[in-house]
Amino acid sequence: MNVLDEIIVSRRKDYESKAISETELHIRYRERTDFRSFRAALQNKIQSSSNTAAVIAEIKRGSPSKGLFAPNLDPIICATEYEKGGAACLSVLTEPHYFSGSLDDLITARRNCRLPVLRKDFIISEYQVYETALYADCMLLIVRCLDTPQLKDLHDLATELQIDVLVEVSDEEDIRKIDPFHFPLIGINNRNLATMNVNTESARNFVRYFTSDQTIVAASGISSRTDIETTMRFGIRSFLIGECLSKSSDRVETLRQLVTGTSRENNHS
């Protein structure tokens, strides 16, 4: 059993007992009015300038491959700094056991910024979709974690609930699996989910399988403006960046450089 399989087993156990019934989630959802369009925010950032990267800045304390690298991360400070630094959107890890995240982190971060927020988790059930639709603006669906009917059903449900969906692929097998659906928002993960190794050429190699009306996000292993500019040459303008921002001692400045390639000093000169 690889790490991904372990996480899925763990998440299934987490949701065996539910603090809130699905009926109650439905009732609460009907009261929600504050939706923010995640995909539109990415597109608006891309259209603002030809050299601007649309960065989804992630609140991330740790990972299975790197351990706990930012244990004291404050979601309020992070969300505020990410917005100030020019992020197009936020991503918040909500998986508790392997990534030290929580839904509370997401709720807190979203309350303290105006950016659309992605729930980054291992979503395998309709219950989790409804839960996400209460608090977030977008959710992650990892193709490797779901069979084809599940993938379509969960995507359809989220869309019906006015939530954008970032559909994550990591190899050609994943891409073939989603080919019939032409999903609008695609994440290409540079990380091999079985081995956890990163190859930053994956997104550049796989982008050719998608069309210009699909929004493509490169994820994992992006840590510098050079990484971004190299990938942008292949037509990708959106990036999900977590570890290097979470560990940064000056998140506003780091993000500004990633987004535009200019520093605070350059802006003042």
N, C-alpha and C positions, 0 to 999 in steps of 0.2 A: 504494500500500500504506500503510494507516494504522499507528499505533504498535502496536495490538493484533495486527495481522497479522504485523508484524515480530517481536514477542515470541514468537508461536506458532512461526514459522519457526526462531527462535533456540533455543527449547526442544526442538523436534524434533531439531535438530542435537546439542544437549547429550546427548540420550539415544540417539544412534546407537551410541555406545560406552558400555557399562555396566561400572562397576567391580565390581559384584556381579551375578551371574546371577539371573534370575528364580527359578530353582529354589532358589538359596541364600536369596533373600528369603522364599520360602514356608517353608523350614526354620526360619529365624530367627523368622518370625512365630509359628509354632506354640509357641515358647517364651515368648511375651509374655503377661503376666498383669495388668499394671498399667493397666487401662483406666479412664478418667475420663469420665463422661457430660457431654458439652458442652451439649446441649440442656437436660438436667435442671438444670445449674448456672445457666443463664439463667432458667429457670422458678422456681427456688428464690429467686433474687435478686429477681425481679419480685414474688413472693408475700410477700416479707419486709416490704414497706411499700408503700402506695399511691403514694407520690411517689418511690420509688426507681427509678433507671434501671439496667438490666442492661448494663454496659459491657464490651465485648470490647476490651481495651486492646492496642494493636498496637505491636510492635517493628519500627520502620521507619526506615531510614537515608536513603532518598531515593525519588524517583519520576521517571518520564519528564517529568511536567509541571512539577515543582519542582526537579529536580536533586538533588544531595546536600545535605540540610539537617541531618543528624545523623550525620556520618561516624564519630564516636568512640563511638557508642552501645555500651554494654556489656550484653549480654543477661542476665547475672547480676544486675546492679544493677537493670535495668529490670524483670525478673520479680519481684524482691523488692519493689521500690517499688510496682508495679502491684497486687500481692497486698495489701500494707499499705494502699493507697489505696482498696480496696474493689471492685476489678474482679471481675466474675463469671467471666471467662475471659480467656485470652491469645490473640493472633494474632501469628504470626511470618512475615514475608516470607522466602521461601526462593529466590526468583528472583534470580540473581546479576548479570545484565548490566544490567538497567534499574532494579532496586530495591536493588542492593548487598546482597542477602540471601544466606543459605545454610542448608542443613539443619543444619549445626553450631550455628548460632544457635538453632534450634528445640530441638535436643537439650539444649543447655546451659541454655536458659531453663526448659525443663520440669523438668530435674533440680533446679532451684533454687526451685521453688514447688510448691504443691499444686493449682494451677488447671488445668482442662482447657485444651488448647492446639489452636488451629486452624492448620493449614498453609495459608498464603496463597500460592498459586502458580497456574500455568497448567497444569492437569492435563488431559492429553489421551490418556493411555494407561493400560492395566491395570498396567503396570510401576510407574508413578508411584503408583497406588492402593496396591499392595503395599508400596512404599517408605514411603508415608505411614502405613500401618497398623502399621509397625514402631515409629514414633516419636511420632505425634500422636494426638489424640483426635477430630479433626474435619478435614475437608478442604473446600476451596472448589471448586465446579464452576461455571464461568462459562458461562451458557447460550449466549452469543454465540460461544463458541469451539468448540462441539460441534454435531453434527447430532443429531436426536431419538433415533435408536437408540443412539448413543454415550452420550448423556446418561443414558438409562435403564440401560444396561449398566454404566456406571461407578458410578452411584448404587447399583444393586443389589449390585455387588461390594463396595463400601465398607460397605454395611449388613451384608452377610454377614460381613465382617471386623470387625464391631463398632465401626465408625467412623461418627460422625455426618457429615452432609454439608450444608454451607451452599450452597444453590443460588442463584446470583446472577443477577438480572434487572436490566435498565436501561431497558427501554421496553415498550410494549404488545405488540410483536412477540415479544419474549422470553417474555412472560407467556402468550400464546396457545400458544407452543411447549410449555410445561410443563403446560398446563391438564389434559391427560388423566391426569397422574400424582399430583396432590395431594401433592407433597413436603412433609414436615413442617417443614422449616427453610428459610426463604426470606430472602435478602438483597436489599434493593432499593438499588441503587447510584445515588446522586444524580449520578454522573459519566457523561456521555455518552462511551462508550468509543471512538467514532470521532474526536470533536473534543477530548476530555479536559476539556471545560467542565463546571462543576458547577452544578446547580440544586437547592437544598435542598427545593424543593416536590415533587420527583419521588416520593420515598417517601410523602409525604402524599397525593399524587394517586393513586398506584397501589395503596395498601394496601386499597382497596375491592374489589379483584379477589380477595382472599384471605379465608379463613374463620377463625373464632375458634380453631379447633383447630390452626392453623398458627402457628408462632413466626416473627414478622417482625423482621428486623434492618435498621435504616437505616444506610447507609454513605456516606462521603465528604461533606466540607463541614460536618461537625458539630464545632464548636469551642467552644461555650459552653453553660452551663446554659439560657440562653434558647432556643438552637436545640433543645435536648432537650425543654424544656417545651412549646414550640410543636408539636413533632412528636408528643409524648405525647398531646396533645389529639385526635389522629387515631387513637389506639389503639395506637400503636407504643411498646413499652417497652424494646426492646433496640437497642443502638447499637454500631457498630464505629468506633473512634476511633484514628487513628494519628498524623498529623502534629503536631497540637497537643500531644499527650502526649510524643511523642518529642523535640520541641523545648523542652519546658517545663524551667525551672530548678528547679522543685519539683513533681515528678510526683505525689507522694503528695497534696499539697494540691490540685493541679489536678484530679486524679481524684476526690478526695473531693467537691469542689464539683460536678463533672459528675454524679456518682452520686446525691447527696442534696440538692444545692443549699445545703449548709451548709459553712462554713469551719472551720478549726482554732480560730479565735478564738471562733466561736459555740458550738463544742462545750465550750469551757472557761468560758464565761460563765455 
